[in-house]
Structure formats: structure tokens, C-alpha cells
Amino acid sequence: MAVTSPGRDQASRRKLVSQIFDTDIHHGFEEEQEILDHVPPEYRERTSWYGLPVDFNPVQNNGGMRGGRSDLAFDYPEIPVSTRESSLLRCRETLLDRYDIDLGILTGGQMYGQTGAMDSQYASIMARAFNDWTLKRWLDEDDRLRYAMAVIPLDPQGAVAEIERLAGDPRVVAVHLNTGAMRPFGNPMYHPIWEAAAKHDLTLQLHLGGEGTGVHPPMTSAGFPTHYIERRMAEPGLYLPHVASFIFEGVFGKYPNLKLVLAESGFTCLPHYLWRMDACWKGLRHQVPWIKELPSEIFFRHVWVGTQPMYEYNEDHANLMKMVEWLRGDERFVYASDYPHWDWDDPNDAARTFPSEMRERVFNRNARKAYPRLQ
């Protein structure tokens, strides 16, 4: 990818859209000690002995150790290689300042592996430490940043307590969830978490990650794929069971103000899935009598979709726009860069994909509706 000057990128951006709200920016700590400083003393020794598992798939089946952009990994020798692409310094230079981002939502990455930990209460302690570190190290340092807080769904009581603890901070705008889970997220075991989120107008942000770690099953029903390209093909399917579960288990009926954002999921798989949900409901609605309308209508009322990954946008732009129109993209799409991953989406390139009349909605207005606390 060619690196251009900040001035030129900012000028290009201003011609395309007035404001940019980026709903998926990954961040991470540079040294474990940063997190240990926020861990209670009674847990600190245990963590220092055994280390802190920080990734849901540390040795990726692409042959590498990271999902970040290679051009962001080696420029700053004072920052450890494993986290250079996630550092605040680098994020400012290559994203926030270069593209003049107005607001960005941090979505972590280093807690994804903890969501499958067998000792879920210990994992909640680590999530709390990561949250405190994020608020201090990132949000206190840059007022453009907001946060999708980490919780451990396998510890519903701990997740609720953490939501209540941080709900008073207006910079916390969402509760972060990974697609890797023991059960689909409509299951009643998770409902106390959704109740707490709805109570405080915190959006649920469902993001790829956590599959095959700890107690979580593999990312496919056939087990673990050999190659990274196979894993990429499986990724859309990681979100869809949760979407169906949220709808058919009646979560949105129980918590009518609850909102869900699908991050790093793409959208080209959704039309078929929504059509299939509607068709199945027509024949099997007796199993879910509390669902009184087409499942797709529930989806369009409660769910927003991040634009990344944009690699799915092919040269058949006319048909792509038909799909966007059917998915009500002018109302339901929110821009997401997925920075700093290798396939991240430059906001200027992403903006050009959409017709000019849609850009303001996709890049800022829709986000205000998807995240009620986003100010």
C-alpha cells in the first residue's frame, strides 16, 4: 500500500465526507506489565507466573504471528514487534491524524482469548484490568477515542458487574463480544448481560474472534481449517448463528432498545441468510410463537453492519449497489476500518464505493443511531 502525506489524505477525505466515525479500531498494550499494574494484588502473582494469554489465535494459520499490517510492524524499534501495529503512537500517525478521524471506537484484540478461558472469573479480572488500562492509556490521551468494553460472557455475573462499574463513563459506548462462544448469544444464560447493556444504552458489538480457544468450539463444523484462506471463507458463518439466536430466542423483544453491530463481518452473505430466516419462520413459526413478524424486519430494526472487509466489493458495482439497497445500507451500514489489520479499509477508498448521497449516513449519521452513547 502506498503511503501518502497526511495533508493529501485529509484533503481527499474532506472532499468525500464531512465527518468520519470509525467503529472498529484495534488497540493493544505494548508490555504485559501495563496490564499487571491494573490487576488486583491477589491475582498479580498468578499472572506474572503463568503469563497473560492475549490472543485468540496467536500462531495464525497464515504462517505468521499477527493479523496486523506488515508495513506498520517494523518502523518503531522502541515498541515490541508483536504490538507495534497496535500502539497509540502508530495509530495516531497512520490513522487518526492522517485521515482526520473525528471519532473512533476501540475494539481491543488482546482479550479475545480470555473469553474462552475455563476459569471465567479469572478472565473477568483480566478484562477489568484491560478496561482500566484502555481508559487510562488510550482514552485519557486522545479525546477522539471511544471504547467497546471487554467482558467475559461465560461469567454473566462478572460481566454485569463490569457494565455497572463502567456505565458512568460516557466514553464507553458498547459492550464487545467475540463470535467464539460456548452457546449462541440468544441463550438465556446471557440475558442478564443484555439487560444490563440495554439499561445503560450500551450497544452490543459482535466481532470475529475467540473460536477454538479454551472451551470454545472450532470455527467450522468440520474442525480447524489448514490454510488461512480456508479460515477466511468460514468467517461470515461465525456471525450468523448468533444473529439467528438473538432473533429467535426473543432477545430483541425482551429488550426493545437493545442494539447490535456486526463488526468485521462484511455484508454480502446477509441477503441469503435473511431470506432463509424469513422462509424458515413461515414454515416453523409454531416453534417460536413470540416472533410475530418477519425475522428480517427485526434485524433491520435492531442490527447495524460494519462495512469492513471491503475486499468483497467486486467490479460488478451495479449489482453490489442493488445488494446494498436491499440491505438498507443507507440506514444500517456503519464505516469500520478494522485498523491495523492487513486488509484494513482506507476511509477514502471506502467512501468512493458508496454513492455520494449515502456517504454521510454510512460514515457518521448511522453510527449515532447504532451507538446512542456516541457523542
Summary of the structure (lengths in Angstrom):
residues: 375
radius of gyration: 19.8
end to end distance: 32.3
largest distance: 61.5
contacts: 1220
relative contact order: 0.14
helix: 49%
strand: 11%
